[in-house]
Amino acid sequence: MNLGKSLGRTSWYWVKMAILGIILSTTSPSSLGCSATSGDGLSNPRESLPEALNDFHAHLLWARYSEAAGYLPVQEQTAFISGHNDELSDVRYTEYQIGQVNLNYEGDEAVVWVTLTWFREPDYTIQYIQLVEIWRLDEETEYWWLVERSDPDTYEANLEQSTVALPGD
């Protein structure tokens, strides 16, 4: 049985549209390399933590390190860009997954667990790395900034050192 003949031209059109609808409904604009903005074009992805997270990591996937560095404090931007252009020039990020997001009570700091999938040319062996990122909201600009990235072990060690013992413990 020839599937093309049995469905006909009109039916194939609707099958293609249904598949396209599924793809577009499950893909975020930032994963396609587009900035998420509202219809008026005035929205800034930095003003929403989920949009800032997706925008930053999408820039990594597309190797737009200058744009990704815009989420870092100014004094760290040059080192971030040169690090990716020099030492990590053969690294390609292929996917990211935002895991657990812990927002503090005030809503101005978030601890985010991220898994990056990457490979190094010319080996092309897929690797995974898990990072813990600290994001802070600047009250003045209302922008989210990535202020720290570390591996989970370093994050846990720093957390244990900063824990203050309560009287009677």
C-alpha positions as CSV (number, residue, x, y, z in Angstrom):
1,M,0.0,0.0,0.0
2,N,1.4,3.4,-1.0
3,L,0.8,5.8,1.9
4,G,1.2,8.9,-0.3
5,K,-1.6,7.7,-2.6
6,S,-3.9,6.7,0.1
7,L,-3.7,10.0,2.0
8,G,-3.8,12.4,-0.9
9,R,-2.3,15.8,-1.1
10,T,-4.7,17.6,1.2
11,S,-4.3,15.0,4.0
12,W,-0.5,15.2,3.8
13,Y,-0.7,19.0,4.3
14,W,-2.6,18.5,7.6
15,V,-0.2,15.8,8.7
16,K,2.7,18.2,8.2
17,M,0.9,21.0,10.0
18,A,0.2,18.8,13.0
19,I,3.9,17.8,13.2
20,L,5.0,21.4,12.9
21,G,2.5,22.4,15.6
22,I,3.9,19.7,18.0
23,I,7.5,20.8,17.3
24,L,6.7,24.5,17.9
25,S,4.7,23.9,21.0
26,T,7.4,21.8,22.6
27,T,10.3,24.2,21.7
28,S,11.0,27.4,23.5
29,P,12.0,30.5,21.4
30,S,15.4,30.8,23.2
31,S,16.3,27.2,22.3
32,L,15.8,28.2,18.6
33,G,18.2,31.1,19.2
34,C,15.5,33.7,19.5
35,S,15.2,36.1,22.4
36,A,11.9,35.9,24.2
37,T,10.0,39.1,24.0
38,S,6.5,40.1,24.3
39,G,4.5,41.4,21.4
40,D,5.5,45.0,22.0
41,G,9.2,44.0,21.7
42,L,10.0,45.8,25.0
43,S,10.4,42.8,27.2
44,N,13.9,42.0,28.4
45,P,14.8,38.4,29.2
46,R,16.9,39.6,32.2
47,E,13.7,40.6,34.0
48,S,12.5,37.1,34.5
49,L,14.6,34.3,36.0
50,P,13.4,31.5,33.7
51,E,13.9,33.7,30.6
52,A,17.4,34.8,31.9
53,L,18.3,31.1,32.5
54,N,17.2,30.0,29.0
55,D,18.7,33.0,27.3
56,F,22.1,32.6,28.9
57,H,22.3,28.9,28.2
58,A,21.0,29.3,24.6
59,H,23.8,31.7,24.0
60,L,26.2,29.0,25.1
61,L,24.7,26.5,22.7
62,W,25.1,28.8,19.8
63,A,28.6,29.8,20.9
64,R,27.6,33.4,21.4
65,Y,29.9,33.9,24.3
66,S,29.8,37.7,24.2
67,E,26.1,37.7,24.6
68,A,26.2,35.1,27.3
69,A,28.9,37.2,29.1
70,G,26.3,40.0,29.4
71,Y,24.7,38.1,32.3
72,L,28.0,38.1,34.3
73,P,29.3,40.9,36.4
74,V,31.3,43.4,34.3
75,Q,34.7,42.5,35.8
76,E,34.2,38.8,34.8
77,Q,33.0,39.2,31.3
78,T,36.4,39.5,29.5
79,A,37.8,36.4,31.2
80,F,34.6,34.5,30.4
81,I,34.8,35.4,26.7
82,S,38.6,34.9,26.3
83,G,38.3,31.6,28.2
84,H,35.7,30.3,25.8
85,N,37.5,31.7,22.7
86,D,41.0,30.4,23.8
87,E,41.1,27.4,26.2
88,L,37.6,26.1,25.3
89,S,37.6,27.0,21.6
90,D,37.2,23.3,20.7
91,V,34.3,22.7,23.1
92,R,30.8,22.7,21.7
93,Y,27.7,22.7,24.0
94,T,24.9,20.6,22.5
95,E,22.2,20.7,25.2
96,Y,21.4,22.1,28.6
97,Q,18.9,21.1,31.2
98,I,17.7,23.3,34.0
99,G,17.3,21.2,37.1
100,Q,16.4,22.3,40.6
101,V,15.9,26.0,41.2
102,N,15.9,27.2,44.8
103,L,14.7,30.8,45.2
104,N,15.4,32.4,48.5
105,Y,12.6,33.9,50.7
106,E,13.1,37.4,49.4
107,G,13.1,36.3,45.8
108,D,16.3,38.0,44.9
109,E,18.7,35.1,44.8
110,A,18.4,31.7,43.2
111,V,20.6,28.5,43.3
112,V,20.2,26.7,40.0
113,W,21.4,23.2,39.1
114,V,22.3,22.9,35.4
115,T,23.4,19.9,33.4
116,L,25.4,20.8,30.2
117,T,26.0,18.3,27.4
118,W,29.1,19.0,25.4
119,F,31.9,17.5,23.3
120,R,35.4,18.5,22.4
121,E,36.5,18.5,18.8
122,P,37.9,16.4,17.2
123,D,37.0,13.6,19.7
124,Y,33.2,14.2,19.6
125,T,32.6,12.0,22.7
126,I,29.5,13.3,24.4
127,Q,30.2,14.5,27.9
128,Y,28.0,15.8,30.8
129,I,28.8,18.3,33.4
130,Q,26.6,19.4,36.3
131,L,27.0,23.0,37.6
132,V,25.5,25.0,40.4
133,E,24.8,28.6,39.4
134,I,24.0,31.4,41.8
135,W,21.8,34.1,40.2
136,R,21.0,37.4,41.9
137,L,18.4,40.0,41.1
138,D,19.7,43.6,41.0
139,E,17.0,45.6,42.7
140,E,18.0,48.8,40.8
141,T,17.9,47.4,37.3
142,E,15.6,44.5,38.0
143,Y,17.9,42.3,36.0
144,W,19.1,38.8,37.0
145,W,22.9,38.3,37.0
146,L,24.9,35.1,37.1
147,V,27.3,35.7,40.0
148,E,28.8,32.3,40.6
149,R,29.3,29.0,38.8
150,S,30.8,25.9,40.4
151,D,30.7,22.1,40.5
152,P,28.3,20.6,43.0
153,D,31.1,19.4,45.3
154,T,32.6,22.9,45.6
155,Y,29.2,24.4,46.2
156,E,28.3,21.9,49.0
157,A,31.7,22.5,50.6
158,N,31.2,26.2,50.6
159,L,27.7,25.8,51.9
160,E,29.0,23.7,54.9
161,Q,31.6,26.3,55.7
162,S,29.1,29.1,55.7
163,T,26.7,27.3,57.9
164,V,26.6,28.9,61.4
165,A,26.1,26.7,64.4
166,L,23.2,27.7,66.6
167,P,23.6,28.0,70.3
168,G,23.2,24.6,71.9
169,D,24.3,22.6,68.8
